[in-house]
Amino acid sequence: MRKISLHDASIGLSDITSEVETNLMGPIRMVQAFLPHLKQMKSAAILNVTSGLALVPFPIAPIYGATKSGLRSYTKSLRVQLKNTTIKVFELIAPAAKTPLNDEFRNLDGYNVKQMDPVELVDTALKGMAKDKHEIYPGIARILFFMSRIAPGFMLKQLSKAGAKEMAG
Ligand SMILES: NC(=O)c1ccc[n+]([C@@H]2O[C@H](COP(=O)([O-])OP(=O)(O)OC[C@H]3O[C@@H](n4cnc5c(N)ncnc54)[C@H](OP(=O)(O)O)[C@@H]3O)[C@@H](O)[C@H]2O)c1
C-alpha cells in the first residue's frame, strides 16, 4: 500500500503499477497455479484478502484501492466458476489494522482511522470461514460496507482528507 501523489512526474510507468503486480496479479497467478491441485482435494478453501478500500477509494493510495477493487471482482467471479467444485472461495474485507502496512499513513494529516488488532482480525476471519461466510467483514469493515452503499459520496469525502495537501499538486 503506497502513498502516491499522481502529480509526481518522477514516478516511472513500471513503478506506478508495481502494486498491481503484487496485490492483483500475484493472487490471480497463485490461484491459477494451485487450482489443479486444490480440485483433487476432498475439501479446500481459497481466502483472498481485499480491503475496506475495495469499497471506497482512499485517494492518497490510488493504486492500492484499484488493486483491491479488482481482487474483489475477481474473487466473486472465481466463486461462481468454482461453484461445482469442493473449493470454497472466501473474501476477507479487512479494515485498517495495526501492521507495518500503515506506518506511512498513521501520522498523515487528516488520517483518523481506528486500527484493528491483527490477531483479532485473523480470529474473525477464521471464525467466518468456519461458518461458511463467503464475505467476511471484521470490525469497522461492516460499517464501511453499509456506508459505501448508503452514502458513497460522503465516504469518499471522508477518505479524501488524509494527505489532502500532498494531493493538491
Ligand atoms: N494492515 C491493514 O490496515 C490492512 C487493511 C486491509 C487489507 N490489508 C491487507 O492485508 C494483507 C496483509 O497486509 P499487512 O497489513 O499484514 O501488511 P504488511 O505488514 O505490510 O505485510 C505485507 C506482507 O506482504 C509481503 N510482501 C510485500 N510485497 C511483496 C511482494 N512483492 N512479494 C511477496 N510478498 C510481498 C511482505 O513480505 P516481507 O515482510 O518479506 O517484505 C509482508 O510479509 C495485504 O493483502 C493487505 O493489503 C491490510
The ligand as an SDF file (V2000), in Angstrom:
LIG
                    3D

 48 52  0  0  0  0  0  0  0  0999 V2000
   -2.9730   -3.5190    7.5900 N   0  0  0  0  0  0  0  0  0  0  0  0
   -4.1090   -3.0270    7.1180 C   0  0  0  0  0  0  0  0  0  0  0  0
   -4.5910   -1.9670    7.5660 O   0  0  0  0  0  0  0  0  0  0  0  0
   -4.8290   -3.7540    6.0010 C   0  0  0  0  0  0  0  0  0  0  0  0
   -6.1440   -3.3520    5.7090 C   0  0  0  0  0  0  0  0  0  0  0  0
   -6.8130   -4.0020    4.6910 C   0  0  0  0  0  0  0  0  0  0  0  0
   -6.2060   -5.0190    3.9940 C   0  0  0  0  0  0  0  0  0  0  0  0
   -4.9230   -5.3900    4.2830 N   0  0  0  0  0  0  0  0  0  0  0  0
   -4.3180   -6.4690    3.5120 C   0  0  0  0  0  0  0  0  0  0  0  0
   -3.8640   -7.4890    4.3720 O   0  0  0  0  0  0  0  0  0  0  0  0
   -2.7650   -8.1730    3.7600 C   0  0  0  0  0  0  0  0  0  0  0  0
   -1.6250   -8.2360    4.7290 C   0  0  0  0  0  0  0  0  0  0  0  0
   -1.1920   -6.9060    4.9760 O   0  0  0  0  0  0  0  0  0  0  0  0
   -0.3840   -6.4670    6.2840 P   0  0  0  0  0  0  0  0  0  0  0  0
   -1.1450   -5.3720    6.9220 O   0  0  0  0  0  0  0  0  0  0  0  0
   -0.0090   -7.6660    7.0590 O   0  0  0  0  0  0  0  0  0  0  0  0
    0.8460   -5.7910    5.5560 O   0  0  0  0  0  0  0  0  0  0  0  0
    2.3850   -5.7470    5.9600 P   0  0  0  0  0  0  0  0  0  0  0  0
    2.5220   -5.7950    7.4380 O   0  0  0  0  0  0  0  0  0  0  0  0
    2.9480   -4.5930    5.2180 O   0  0  0  0  0  0  0  0  0  0  0  0
    2.9330   -7.1020    5.3590 O   0  0  0  0  0  0  0  0  0  0  0  0
    2.9150   -7.2950    3.9760 C   0  0  0  0  0  0  0  0  0  0  0  0
    3.4620   -8.6620    3.6740 C   0  0  0  0  0  0  0  0  0  0  0  0
    3.4650   -8.8110    2.2510 O   0  0  0  0  0  0  0  0  0  0  0  0
    4.7500   -9.2130    1.8410 C   0  0  0  0  0  0  0  0  0  0  0  0
    5.0300   -8.6360    0.5200 N   0  0  0  0  0  0  0  0  0  0  0  0
    5.0380   -7.3330    0.1750 C   0  0  0  0  0  0  0  0  0  0  0  0
    5.3870   -7.1950   -1.1150 N   0  0  0  0  0  0  0  0  0  0  0  0
    5.6070   -8.4410   -1.5890 C   0  0  0  0  0  0  0  0  0  0  0  0
    5.9910   -8.9710   -2.8470 C   0  0  0  0  0  0  0  0  0  0  0  0
    6.2170   -8.1620   -3.8850 N   0  0  0  0  0  0  0  0  0  0  0  0
    6.0840  -10.3070   -2.9820 N   0  0  0  0  0  0  0  0  0  0  0  0
    5.8420  -11.1180   -1.9280 C   0  0  0  0  0  0  0  0  0  0  0  0
    5.4920  -10.6840   -0.7040 N   0  0  0  0  0  0  0  0  0  0  0  0
    5.3650   -9.3580   -0.5360 C   0  0  0  0  0  0  0  0  0  0  0  0
    5.7180   -8.7000    2.8860 C   0  0  0  0  0  0  0  0  0  0  0  0
    6.8560   -9.5060    2.8850 O   0  0  0  0  0  0  0  0  0  0  0  0
    8.2440   -9.0170    3.5640 P   0  0  0  0  0  0  0  0  0  0  0  0
    7.9880   -8.9130    5.0360 O   0  0  0  0  0  0  0  0  0  0  0  0
    9.1670  -10.1180    3.1860 O   0  0  0  0  0  0  0  0  0  0  0  0
    8.5700   -7.7070    2.9360 O   0  0  0  0  0  0  0  0  0  0  0  0
    4.8780   -8.8500    4.1650 C   0  0  0  0  0  0  0  0  0  0  0  0
    5.0110  -10.1620    4.7040 O   0  0  0  0  0  0  0  0  0  0  0  0
   -2.4590   -7.4080    2.4710 C   0  0  0  0  0  0  0  0  0  0  0  0
   -3.1070   -8.0290    1.3990 O   0  0  0  0  0  0  0  0  0  0  0  0
   -3.0880   -6.0440    2.7240 C   0  0  0  0  0  0  0  0  0  0  0  0
   -3.4150   -5.3970    1.5350 O   0  0  0  0  0  0  0  0  0  0  0  0
   -4.2280   -4.7850    5.2960 C   0  0  0  0  0  0  0  0  0  0  0  0
  1  2  1  0
  2  3  2  0
  2  4  1  0
  4  5  1  0
  4 48  2  0
  5  6  2  0
  6  7  1  0
  7  8  2  0
  8  9  1  0
  8 48  1  0
  9 10  1  0
  9 46  1  0
 10 11  1  0
 11 12  1  0
 11 44  1  0
 12 13  1  0
 13 14  1  0
 14 15  2  0
 14 16  1  0
 14 17  1  0
 17 18  1  0
 18 19  2  0
 18 20  1  0
 18 21  1  0
 21 22  1  0
 22 23  1  0
 23 24  1  0
 23 42  1  0
 24 25  1  0
 25 26  1  0
 25 36  1  0
 26 27  1  0
 26 35  1  0
 27 28  2  0
 28 29  1  0
 29 30  1  0
 29 35  2  0
 30 31  1  0
 30 32  2  0
 32 33  1  0
 33 34  2  0
 34 35  1  0
 36 37  1  0
 36 42  1  0
 37 38  1  0
 38 39  2  0
 38 40  1  0
 38 41  1  0
 42 43  1  0
 44 45  1  0
 44 46  1  0
 46 47  1  0
M  CHG  2   8   1  16  -1
M  END
$$$$
